[in-house]
Amino acid sequence: MQDHIRKHIQHPLEIHFDQPTKPYGCFSNFSSHPIELEGERWTTAEHYLQAKKVSGTVHEEEIIRKALQAKVEQCPIIREILLSTGDAVLIDRTSNGQNSLGKSWMEIRESLEEYQPHFYLPPWIVFPEEHPYSLFWRMGFGEDYVMHYWPWLEEMSEDSRKEYDAYFPVPKEWQFEDLDEEEE
């Protein structure tokens, strides 16, 4: 994100995840994205992790990273969603403050060749006091923000956009009618 934009944003650029059925739940070790590692198919990354713990493998962070790397390589949708998070901080709500899973995801994200450190919060979150039809969006900082936000949003894959929209639902006052439908 452009530095002159970022310095005006008071909200942290964070994405919290925990349950596999919620937005960004694909980052959970319990998400139903099977992986193949070491000649075996694992229903979830957690299955792989627990099997390694039982077999006496001690380096949990290495095991997690290996499983997450497999998810990214074997499931293009997860790769797209991960890349779409830009430089947002990924936070595992189940981590009891350590956030090792979130940190591992961010390390993998930054190692990907296509990584771009850009993430934009929706304008209604960044500027909750501004009405969607305000002149604020047509001049100055508001205009500058949306001129970066909309093209960034349009570049997202369909699956990434679904996660983003589910995580940041559009408030009623920001739901615009499709003007093309009115013309018909």
MDTraj code that builds the backbone (N, CA, C; nanometers):
import mdtraj as md
import numpy as np

residues = "MET GLN ASP HIS ILE ARG LYS HIS ILE GLN HIS PRO LEU GLU ILE HIS PHE ASP GLN PRO THR LYS PRO TYR GLY CYS PHE SER ASN PHE SER SER HIS PRO ILE GLU LEU GLU GLY GLU ARG TRP THR THR ALA GLU HIS TYR LEU GLN ALA LYS LYS VAL SER GLY THR VAL HIS GLU GLU GLU ILE ILE ARG LYS ALA LEU GLN ALA LYS VAL GLU GLN CYS PRO ILE ILE ARG GLU ILE LEU LEU SER THR GLY ASP ALA VAL LEU ILE ASP ARG THR SER ASN GLY GLN ASN SER LEU GLY LYS SER TRP MET GLU ILE ARG GLU SER LEU GLU GLU TYR GLN PRO HIS PHE TYR LEU PRO PRO TRP ILE VAL PHE PRO GLU GLU HIS PRO TYR SER LEU PHE TRP ARG MET GLY PHE GLY GLU ASP TYR VAL MET HIS TYR TRP PRO TRP LEU GLU GLU MET SER GLU ASP SER ARG LYS GLU TYR ASP ALA TYR PHE PRO VAL PRO LYS GLU TRP GLN PHE GLU ASP LEU ASP GLU GLU GLU GLU".split()
xyz = np.array([
    [0.0851, -0.1172, 0.0000],
    [0.0000, 0.0000, 0.0000],
    [0.0896, 0.1233, 0.0000],
    [0.0456, 0.2259, -0.0670],
    [0.1214, 0.3497, -0.0749],
    [0.1416, 0.4069, 0.0655],
    [0.2633, 0.4520, 0.0969],
    [0.2947, 0.5041, 0.2305],
    [0.2075, 0.6228, 0.2683],
    [0.1785, 0.7110, 0.1724],
    [0.0982, 0.8287, 0.2058],
    [-0.0455, 0.7906, 0.2397],
    [-0.0902, 0.6760, 0.1934],
    [-0.2241, 0.6280, 0.2285],
    [-0.2185, 0.5577, 0.3640],
    [-0.1206, 0.4708, 0.3805],
    [-0.1107, 0.3906, 0.5023],
    [-0.1003, 0.4770, 0.6277],
    [-0.0290, 0.5870, 0.6232],
    [-0.0090, 0.6670, 0.7442],
    [-0.1382, 0.7311, 0.7944],
    [-0.2415, 0.7376, 0.7108],
    [-0.3694, 0.7967, 0.7516],
    [-0.4689, 0.6932, 0.8031],
    [-0.4360, 0.5665, 0.7922],
    [-0.5289, 0.4618, 0.8322],
    [-0.5032, 0.4245, 0.9773],
    [-0.6079, 0.4308, 1.0571],
    [-0.5970, 0.4027, 1.1992],
    [-0.6245, 0.2562, 1.2319],
    [-0.6909, 0.1850, 1.1428],
    [-0.7271, 0.0457, 1.1673],
    [-0.6113, -0.0464, 1.1324],
    [-0.5886, -0.1484, 1.2147],
    [-0.4821, -0.2433, 1.1816],
    [-0.5210, -0.3274, 1.0603],
    [-0.4232, -0.3582, 0.9796],
    [-0.4463, -0.4446, 0.8639],
    [-0.4306, -0.5886, 0.9116],
    [-0.5397, -0.6444, 0.9612],
    [-0.5365, -0.7779, 1.0186],
    [-0.6486, -0.8636, 0.9631],
    [-0.6192, -0.9911, 0.9498],
    [-0.7196, -1.0905, 0.9155],
    [-0.7088, -1.1998, 1.0206],
    [-0.8181, -1.2197, 1.0933],
    [-0.8230, -1.3224, 1.1967],
    [-0.8910, -1.4460, 1.1388],
    [-0.8392, -1.5611, 1.1722],
    [-0.9017, -1.6855, 1.1268],
    [-0.9004, -1.7857, 1.2405],
    [-0.9946, -1.8745, 1.2385],
    [-0.9966, -1.9821, 1.3374],
    [-1.0715, -2.1035, 1.2843],
    [-1.1980, -2.0894, 1.2530],
    [-1.2790, -2.2028, 1.2111],
    [-1.2773, -2.2196, 1.0593],
    [-1.2643, -2.3440, 1.0136],
    [-1.2541, -2.3677, 0.8694],
    [-1.3786, -2.3286, 0.7901],
    [-1.4926, -2.3126, 0.8555],
    [-1.6152, -2.2768, 0.7840],
    [-1.6385, -2.1263, 0.7774],
    [-1.5516, -2.0489, 0.8393],
    [-1.5653, -1.9034, 0.8386],
    [-1.4707, -1.8432, 0.7350],
    [-1.4871, -1.7141, 0.7038],
    [-1.3967, -1.6515, 0.6071],
    [-1.2497, -1.6681, 0.6470],
    [-1.1695, -1.6950, 0.5483],
    [-1.0272, -1.7211, 0.5639],
    [-1.0005, -1.8466, 0.6475],
    [-1.1005, -1.9307, 0.6608],
    [-1.0876, -2.0568, 0.7339],
    [-0.9958, -2.1563, 0.6654],
    [-0.9635, -2.1305, 0.5386],
    [-0.8700, -2.2191, 0.4683],
    [-0.7325, -2.2157, 0.5325],
    [-0.7042, -2.1151, 0.6136],
    [-0.5754, -2.1058, 0.6817],
    [-0.5712, -2.1904, 0.8093],
    [-0.6850, -2.2419, 0.8512],
    [-0.6906, -2.3283, 0.9690],
    [-0.6295, -2.4643, 0.9364],
    [-0.5648, -2.5249, 1.0331],
    [-0.5120, -2.6598, 1.0135],
    [-0.6234, -2.7623, 0.9979],
    [-0.7449, -2.7238, 1.0348],
    [-0.8593, -2.8152, 1.0277],
    [-0.9405, -2.7984, 0.8985],
    [-0.8981, -2.7090, 0.8097],
    [-0.9736, -2.6905, 0.6854],
    [-0.9669, -2.8179, 0.6022],
    [-1.0739, -2.8467, 0.5344],
    [-1.0824, -2.9730, 0.4592],
    [-1.0168, -2.9596, 0.3223],
    [-0.8887, -2.9353, 0.3245],
    [-0.8071, -2.9299, 0.2034],
    [-0.7013, -3.0387, 0.2163],
    [-0.7285, -3.1560, 0.1604],
    [-0.6330, -3.2668, 0.1736],
    [-0.4974, -3.2323, 0.1125],
    [-0.3938, -3.2894, 0.1716],
    [-0.2584, -3.2709, 0.1200],
    [-0.1914, -3.4071, 0.1075],
    [-0.0989, -3.4145, 0.0163],
    [-0.0176, -3.5349, 0.0020],
    [0.1243, -3.5009, 0.0448],
    [0.1726, -3.5760, 0.1428],
    [0.3075, -3.5581, 0.1944],
    [0.3652, -3.6940, 0.2302],
    [0.4902, -3.7100, 0.1975],
    [0.5627, -3.8322, 0.2338],
    [0.4912, -3.9585, 0.1866],
    [0.4343, -3.9494, 0.0673],
    [0.3694, -4.0651, 0.0075],
    [0.2331, -4.1005, 0.0635],
    [0.1772, -4.0147, 0.1469],
    [0.0451, -4.0401, 0.2051],
    [-0.0461, -3.9206, 0.1821],
    [-0.1760, -3.9481, 0.1820],
    [-0.2769, -3.8427, 0.1684],
    [-0.3331, -3.8147, 0.3079],
    [-0.3327, -3.6866, 0.3447],
    [-0.3807, -3.6427, 0.4755],
    [-0.5063, -3.5596, 0.4557],
    [-0.6118, -3.5902, 0.5309],
    [-0.7400, -3.5212, 0.5163],
    [-0.7283, -3.3726, 0.5474],
    [-0.6490, -3.3402, 0.6476],
    [-0.6234, -3.2003, 0.6852],
    [-0.4769, -3.1875, 0.7258],
    [-0.4311, -3.0643, 0.7346],
    [-0.2952, -3.0397, 0.7841],
    [-0.2835, -3.0859, 0.9290],
    [-0.3908, -3.0755, 1.0044],
    [-0.3896, -3.1182, 1.1447],
    [-0.3670, -3.2693, 1.1563],
    [-0.4246, -3.3463, 1.0651],
    [-0.4006, -3.4913, 1.0660],
    [-0.2508, -3.5201, 1.0497],
    [-0.1894, -3.4513, 0.9569],
    [-0.0453, -3.4689, 0.9344],
    [0.0336, -3.4295, 1.0596],
    [0.0000, -3.3149, 1.1159],
    [0.0691, -3.2654, 1.2348],
    [0.0578, -3.3641, 1.3510],
    [-0.0620, -3.4146, 1.3763],
    [-0.0815, -3.5077, 1.4877],
    [-0.0085, -3.6396, 1.4647],
    [-0.0086, -3.6866, 1.3400],
    [0.0639, -3.8112, 1.3090],
    [0.2131, -3.7939, 1.3353],
    [0.2659, -3.6783, 1.3027],
    [0.4082, -3.6526, 1.3259],
    [0.4386, -3.6415, 1.4757],
    [0.3468, -3.5860, 1.5520],
    [0.3663, -3.5773, 1.6966],
    [0.3699, -3.7168, 1.7586],
    [0.2786, -3.8021, 1.7148],
    [0.2719, -3.9385, 1.7668],
    [0.3987, -4.0159, 1.7318],
    [0.4510, -3.9905, 1.6129],
    [0.5716, -4.0642, 1.5718],
    [0.6991, -4.0086, 1.6329],
    [0.6854, -3.9069, 1.7173],
    [0.8007, -3.8563, 1.7903],
    [0.8752, -3.7427, 1.7233],
    [0.8236, -3.6909, 1.6120],
    [0.8884, -3.5782, 1.5468],
    [0.8656, -3.4547, 1.6330],
    [0.9725, -3.3863, 1.6691],
    [0.9662, -3.2794, 1.7683],
    [0.9501, -3.1405, 1.7082],
    [1.0027, -3.1158, 1.5921],
    [1.0072, -2.9816, 1.5347],
    [0.8711, -2.9416, 1.4773],
    [0.7812, -2.8987, 1.5668],
    [0.6444, -2.8681, 1.5284],
    [0.6373, -2.7574, 1.4234],
    [0.7165, -2.6530, 1.4380],
    [0.7132, -2.5426, 1.3417],
    [0.7533, -2.5891, 1.2020],
    [0.8522, -2.6759, 1.1945],
    [0.8943, -2.7311, 1.0654],
    [0.7840, -2.8142, 1.0034],
    [0.7174, -2.8935, 1.0854],
    [0.6090, -2.9796, 1.0379],
    [0.4938, -2.8942, 0.9857],
    [0.4573, -2.7923, 1.0620],
    [0.3485, -2.7037, 1.0209],
    [0.3838, -2.6355, 0.8896],
    [0.5027, -2.5829, 0.8819],
    [0.5449, -2.5136, 0.7599],
    [0.5407, -2.6074, 0.6389],
    [0.5840, -2.7306, 0.6575],
    [0.5820, -2.8297, 0.5497],
    [0.4376, -2.8563, 0.5042],
    [0.3457, -2.8684, 0.5997],
    [0.2050, -2.8924, 0.5673],
    [0.1432, -2.7711, 0.4969],
    [0.1751, -2.6520, 0.5454],
    [0.1194, -2.5303, 0.4838],
    [0.1747, -2.5119, 0.3433],
    [0.3009, -2.5382, 0.3253],
    [0.3618, -2.5282, 0.1925],
    [0.2928, -2.6244, 0.0962],
    [0.2612, -2.7451, 0.1457],
    [0.1904, -2.8425, 0.0622],
    [0.0512, -2.7916, 0.0256],
    [-0.0183, -2.7281, 0.1214],
    [-0.1512, -2.6738, 0.0908],
    [-0.1425, -2.5688, -0.0193],
    [-0.0436, -2.4833, -0.0115],
    [-0.0264, -2.3765, -0.1106],
    [0.0077, -2.4345, -0.2483],
    [0.0952, -2.5331, -0.2504],
    [0.1382, -2.5924, -0.3771],
    [0.0314, -2.6813, -0.4394],
    [-0.0487, -2.7480, -0.3569],
    [-0.1443, -2.8453, -0.4073],
    [-0.2853, -2.7909, -0.4228],
    [-0.3112, -2.6741, -0.3697],
    [-0.4455, -2.6153, -0.3780],
    [-0.4343, -2.4704, -0.4266],
    [-0.4490, -2.4493, -0.5576],
    [-0.4338, -2.3140, -0.6137],
    [-0.5257, -2.2085, -0.5505],
    [-0.6426, -2.2502, -0.5050],
    [-0.7349, -2.1549, -0.4432],
    [-0.6736, -2.0972, -0.3158],
    [-0.6111, -2.1818, -0.2355],
    [-0.5481, -2.1335, -0.1118],
    [-0.4333, -2.0396, -0.1460],
    [-0.3589, -2.0718, -0.2490],
    [-0.2490, -1.9843, -0.2928],
    [-0.3030, -1.8460, -0.3312],
    [-0.4113, -1.8442, -0.4094],
    [-0.4732, -1.7166, -0.4507],
    [-0.5207, -1.6366, -0.3302],
    [-0.5886, -1.7052, -0.2388],
    [-0.6411, -1.6360, -0.1208],
    [-0.5267, -1.5829, -0.0354],
    [-0.4240, -1.6631, -0.0176],
    [-0.3084, -1.6191, 0.0605],
    [-0.2431, -1.4963, -0.0026],
    [-0.2217, -1.5002, -0.1321],
    [-0.1613, -1.3855, -0.2002],
    [-0.2493, -1.2608, -0.1902],
    [-0.3811, -1.2803, -0.1904],
    [-0.4721, -1.1648, -0.1843],
    [-0.4666, -1.0927, -0.0504],
    [-0.4090, -1.1564, 0.0516],
    [-0.4011, -1.0915, 0.1828],
    [-0.2891, -0.9890, 0.1899],
    [-0.2091, -0.9791, 0.0841],
    [-0.1047, -0.8768, 0.0782],
    [-0.0193, -0.8732, 0.2021],
    [-0.0096, -0.7560, 0.2625],
    [0.0734, -0.7427, 0.3826],
    [-0.0099, -0.7369, 0.5104],
    [-0.1327, -0.7866, 0.5034],
    [-0.2157, -0.7930, 0.6241],
    [-0.1539, -0.8949, 0.7206],
    [-0.1664, -0.8675, 0.8482],
    [-0.1188, -0.9598, 0.9499],
    [-0.2230, -1.0709, 0.9643],
    [-0.1803, -1.1948, 0.9503],
    [-0.2692, -1.3096, 0.9647],
    [-0.2616, -1.3591, 1.1073],
    [-0.3767, -1.3668, 1.1729],
    [-0.3798, -1.4001, 1.3148],
    [-0.4705, -1.5196, 1.3389],
    [-0.4112, -1.6240, 1.3937],
    [-0.4850, -1.7443, 1.4318],
    [-0.5481, -1.7197, 1.5682],
    [-0.6796, -1.7129, 1.5729],
    [-0.7486, -1.6844, 1.6987],
    [-0.7374, -1.7969, 1.8005],
    [-0.6963, -1.9140, 1.7573],
    [-0.6863, -2.0274, 1.8497],
    [-0.5458, -2.0419, 1.9063],
    [-0.4583, -1.9470, 1.8815],
    [-0.3157, -1.9638, 1.9118],
    [-0.2729, -1.9296, 2.0539],
    [-0.3609, -1.8789, 2.1374],
    [-0.3239, -1.8411, 2.2745],
    [-0.2084, -1.7417, 2.2790],
    [-0.2068, -1.6494, 2.1855],
    [-0.1082, -1.5422, 2.1879],
    [0.0201, -1.5675, 2.1115],
    [0.0499, -1.6901, 2.0766],
    [0.1749, -1.7194, 2.0053],
    [0.1638, -1.6909, 1.8559],
    [0.0500, -1.7191, 1.7980],
    [0.0225, -1.6973, 1.6557],
    [0.1264, -1.7613, 1.5628],
    [0.1787, -1.8764, 1.6007],
    [0.2795, -1.9411, 1.5168],
    [0.2220, -1.9816, 1.3813],
    [0.0944, -2.0208, 1.3787],
    [0.0328, -2.0581, 1.2518],
    [0.0198, -1.9355, 1.1608],
    [-0.0256, -1.8246, 1.2147],
    [-0.0363, -1.7016, 1.1360],
    [0.0986, -1.6562, 1.0843],
    [0.1995, -1.6640, 1.1692],
    [0.3355, -1.6246, 1.1293],
    [0.3883, -1.7157, 1.0191],
    [0.3604, -1.8445, 1.0304],
    [0.4046, -1.9380, 0.9266],
    [0.3386, -1.9067, 0.7932],
    [0.2079, -1.8763, 0.7974],
    [0.1381, -1.8398, 0.6728],
    [0.1992, -1.7141, 0.6113],
    [0.2314, -1.6152, 0.6950],
    [0.2888, -1.4912, 0.6419],
    [0.4272, -1.5153, 0.5817],
    [0.5064, -1.6015, 0.6431],
    [0.6379, -1.6344, 0.5880],
    [0.6246, -1.7024, 0.4518],
    [0.5316, -1.7954, 0.4419],
    [0.5099, -1.8631, 0.3138],
    [0.4607, -1.7639, 0.2099],
    [0.3672, -1.6783, 0.2489],
    [0.3132, -1.5776, 0.1562],
    [0.4254, -1.4905, 0.0999],
    [0.5133, -1.4435, 0.1872],
    [0.6211, -1.3542, 0.1441],
    [0.7256, -1.4257, 0.0594],
    [0.7310, -1.5575, 0.0683],
    [0.8271, -1.6327, -0.0124],
    [0.7762, -1.6622, -0.1538],
    [0.6474, -1.6405, -0.1767],
    [0.5896, -1.6690, -0.3081],
    [0.6317, -1.5640, -0.4094],
    [0.6632, -1.6089, -0.5275],
    [0.7126, -1.5204, -0.6332],
    [0.6134, -1.4084, -0.6672],
    [0.4850, -1.4375, -0.6632],
    [0.3829, -1.3382, -0.7018],
    [0.3433, -1.2435, -0.5887],
    [0.4045, -1.2571, -0.4738],
    [0.3669, -1.1771, -0.3572],
    [0.3777, -1.0270, -0.3846],
    [0.2707, -0.9563, -0.3503],
    [0.2670, -0.8105, -0.3573],
    [0.2223, -0.7592, -0.2202],
    [0.3003, -0.6733, -0.1556],
    [0.2667, -0.6282, -0.0202],
    [0.1592, -0.5192, -0.0172],
    [0.0451, -0.5496, -0.0752],
    [-0.0654, -0.4520, -0.0779],
    [-0.1909, -0.5178, -0.0242],
    [-0.2551, -0.4511, 0.0700],
    [-0.3837, -0.4962, 0.1218],
    [-0.4618, -0.3720, 0.1605],
    [-0.5851, -0.3660, 0.1153],
    [-0.6703, -0.2509, 0.1435],
    [-0.7932, -0.2934, 0.2215],
    [-0.8202, -0.2233, 0.3279],
    [-0.9454, -0.2417, 0.3999],
    [-1.0563, -0.1720, 0.3216],
    [-1.1802, -0.2169, 0.3353],
    [-1.2893, -0.1488, 0.2668],
    [-1.3035, -0.0051, 0.3162],
    [-1.3449, 0.0840, 0.2285],
    [-1.3549, 0.2251, 0.2676],
    [-1.4493, 0.2502, 0.3844],
    [-1.5547, 0.1694, 0.4000],
    [-1.6482, 0.1903, 0.5103],
    [-1.5860, 0.1550, 0.6451],
    [-1.4777, 0.0785, 0.6444],
    [-1.4074, 0.0480, 0.7686],
    [-1.3012, 0.1543, 0.7963],
    [-1.2317, 0.1957, 0.6935],
    [-1.1258, 0.2948, 0.7102],
    [-1.1838, 0.4314, 0.7456],
    [-1.2942, 0.4658, 0.6830],
    [-1.3565, 0.5971, 0.7050],
    [-1.5041, 0.5794, 0.7403],
    [-1.5340, 0.5244, 0.8569],
    [-1.6737, 0.4957, 0.8917],
    [-1.7613, 0.6201, 0.9041],
    [-1.6994, 0.7340, 0.9258],
    [-1.7763, 0.8582, 0.9420],
    [-1.8173, 0.9198, 0.8082],
    [-1.7633, 0.8697, 0.6979],
    [-1.7924, 0.9261, 0.5658],
    [-1.9065, 0.8504, 0.4974],
    [-2.0063, 0.9232, 0.4547],
    [-2.1192, 0.8656, 0.3817],
    [-2.0713, 0.8243, 0.2424],
    [-2.1257, 0.7166, 0.1857],
    [-2.0775, 0.6722, 0.0544],
    [-2.0965, 0.7744, -0.0576],
    [-2.1905, 0.8676, -0.0431],
    [-2.2116, 0.9685, -0.1465],
    [-2.1455, 1.1020, -0.1148],
    [-2.0625, 1.1040, -0.0117],
    [-1.9951, 1.2260, 0.0307],
    [-1.8940, 1.2726, -0.0745],
    [-1.8727, 1.4025, -0.0801],
    [-1.7703, 1.4580, -0.1683],
    [-1.6299, 1.4139, -0.1276],
    [-1.6175, 1.3645, -0.0071],
    [-1.4892, 1.3131, 0.0416],
    [-1.4305, 1.2121, -0.0561],
    [-1.5148, 1.1326, -0.1197],
    [-1.4700, 1.0278, -0.2113],
    [-1.4383, 1.0812, -0.3505],
    [-1.4652, 1.2084, -0.3740],
    [-1.4451, 1.2654, -0.5074],
    [-1.3302, 1.3661, -0.5122],
    [-1.2630, 1.3837, -0.3997],
    [-1.1502, 1.4770, -0.3978],
    [-1.0598, 1.4446, -0.2801],
    [-0.9365, 1.4795, -0.2928],
    [-0.8422, 1.4649, -0.1824],
    [-0.8127, 1.3212, -0.1436],
    [-0.7966, 1.3008, -0.0144],
    [-0.7530, 1.1715, 0.0354],
    [-0.8536, 1.0596, 0.0086],
    [-0.9818, 1.0866, 0.0226],
    [-1.0840, 0.9843, -0.0032],
    [-1.0782, 0.9342, -0.1456],
    [-1.0645, 1.0262, -0.2396],
    [-1.0542, 0.9885, -0.3806],
    [-0.9265, 0.9073, -0.4038],
    [-0.8175, 0.9506, -0.3446],
    [-0.6915, 0.8797, -0.3590],
    [-0.7046, 0.7362, -0.3077],
    [-0.7731, 0.7203, -0.1938],
    [-0.7892, 0.5870, -0.1365],
    [-0.8680, 0.4956, -0.2307],
    [-0.9827, 0.5406, -0.2760],
    [-1.0642, 0.4529, -0.3621],
    [-1.0005, 0.4308, -0.4987],
    [-0.9178, 0.5238, -0.5442],
    [-0.8479, 0.5050, -0.6725],
    [-0.7450, 0.3914, -0.6631],
    [-0.6995, 0.3602, -0.5430],
    [-0.6103, 0.2455, -0.5223],
    [-0.6909, 0.1206, -0.4845],
    [-0.7954, 0.1405, -0.4048],
    [-0.8753, 0.0293, -0.3531],
    [-0.9483, -0.0468, -0.4638],
    [-1.0232, 0.0237, -0.5481],
    [-1.1067, -0.0457, -0.6482],
    [-1.0251, -0.1267, -0.7484],
    [-0.9181, -0.0743, -0.8072],
    [-0.8386, -0.1584, -0.8992],
    [-0.7768, -0.2792, -0.8290],
    [-0.7327, -0.2597, -0.7048],
    [-0.6769, -0.3707, -0.6285],
    [-0.7822, -0.4797, -0.6081],
    [-0.9031, -0.4385, -0.5720],
    [-1.0122, -0.5317, -0.5476],
    [-1.0499, -0.6060, -0.6760],
    [-1.0522, -0.5363, -0.7871],
    [-1.0893, -0.5974, -0.9146],
    [-0.9866, -0.6980, -0.9643],
    [-0.8627, -0.6897, -0.9169],
    [-0.7590, -0.7845, -0.9574],
    [-0.7691, -0.9177, -0.8837],
    [-0.8477, -0.9239, -0.7782],
    [-0.8596, -1.0470, -0.7005],
    [-0.9275, -1.1562, -0.7825],
    [-0.8892, -1.2792, -0.7538],
    [-0.9583, -1.3924, -0.8138],
    [-1.0984, -1.4007, -0.7532],
    [-1.1842, -1.4748, -0.8173],
    [-1.3219, -1.4896, -0.7687],
    [-1.3247, -1.5497, -0.6275],
    [-1.2429, -1.6509, -0.6036],
    [-1.2398, -1.7143, -0.4716],
    [-1.1838, -1.6205, -0.3649],
    [-1.0821, -1.5458, -0.3987],
    [-1.0249, -1.4491, -0.3041],
    [-1.1269, -1.3415, -0.2711],
    [-1.1990, -1.2985, -0.3714],
    [-1.3004, -1.1940, -0.3510],
    [-1.4134, -1.2438, -0.2613],
    [-1.4511, -1.3705, -0.2763],
    [-1.5558, -1.4273, -0.1904],
    [-1.5115, -1.4249, -0.0440],
    [-1.3865, -1.4617, -0.0174],
    [-1.3352, -1.4598, 0.1198],
    [-1.3356, -1.3173, 0.1745],
    [-1.2862, -1.2252, 0.0946],
    [-1.2772, -1.0848, 0.1357],
    [-1.4169, -1.0288, 0.1649],
    [-1.5101, -1.0532, 0.0736],
    [-1.6466, -1.0013, 0.0912],
    [-1.7161, -1.0633, 0.2120],
    [-1.6894, -1.1909, 0.2381],
    [-1.7495, -1.2559, 0.3549],
    [-1.6897, -1.2021, 0.4845],
    [-1.5619, -1.1710, 0.4823],
    [-1.4942, -1.1205, 0.6017],
    [-1.5309, -0.9740, 0.6283],
    [-1.5455, -0.8981, 0.5222],
    [-1.5798, -0.7552, 0.5322],
    [-1.7142, -0.7306, 0.4643],
    [-1.8252, -0.7724, 0.5273],
    [-1.9554, -0.7550, 0.4617],
    [-1.9869, -0.6072, 0.4368],
    [-2.0499, -0.5835, 0.3241],
    [-2.0846, -0.4473, 0.2841],
    [-2.2064, -0.4008, 0.3633],
    [-2.1948, -0.2883, 0.4347],
    [-2.3115, -0.2369, 0.5077],
    [-2.4199, -0.1920, 0.4100],
    [-2.5411, -0.1911, 0.4566],
    [-2.6568, -0.1596, 0.3713],
    [-2.6400, -0.0266, 0.2974],
    [-2.5900, 0.0761, 0.3672],
    [-2.5771, 0.2076, 0.3023],
    [-2.4714, 0.2095, 0.1915],
    [-2.3879, 0.1070, 0.1861],
    [-2.2863, 0.0977, 0.0816],
    [-2.3266, 0.0024, -0.0307],
    [-2.4438, -0.0554, -0.0225],
    [-2.4906, -0.1464, -0.1270],
    [-2.5619, -0.0646, -0.2339],
    [-2.4934, -0.0474, -0.3456],
    [-2.5462, 0.0342, -0.4527],
    [-2.6240, -0.0514, -0.5504],
    [-2.7311, 0.0052, -0.6019],
    [-2.8075, -0.0654, -0.7045],
    [-2.7275, -0.0639, -0.8337],
    [-2.7429, -0.1674, -0.9103],
    [-2.6744, -0.1752, -1.0387],
    [-2.7425, -0.0795, -1.1356],
    [-2.6724, 0.0242, -1.1774],
    [-2.7300, 0.1264, -1.2655],
    [-2.7650, 0.0702, -1.4015],
    [-2.6937, -0.0331, -1.4478],
    [-2.7244, -0.0933, -1.5772],
    [-2.8633, -0.1570, -1.5775],
    [-2.9044, -0.2158, -1.4661],
    [-3.0358, -0.2772, -1.4579],
    [-3.1471, -0.1742, -1.4664],
    [-3.1231, -0.0552, -1.4128],
    [-3.2252, 0.0505, -1.4170],
    [-3.2491, 0.0994, -1.5594],
    [-3.1450, 0.0990, -1.6420],
    [-3.1575, 0.1498, -1.7779],
    [-3.2395, 0.0576, -1.8668],
    [-3.2482, -0.0709, -1.8339],
    [-3.3181, -0.1667, -1.9199],
    [-3.4661, -0.1522, -1.9142],
])
top = md.Topology()
chain = top.add_chain()
for i, resn in enumerate(residues, 1):
    res = top.add_residue(resn, chain, resSeq=i)
    for name in ("N", "CA", "C"):
        top.add_atom(name, md.element.get_by_symbol(name[0]), res)
traj = md.Trajectory(xyz[None], top)
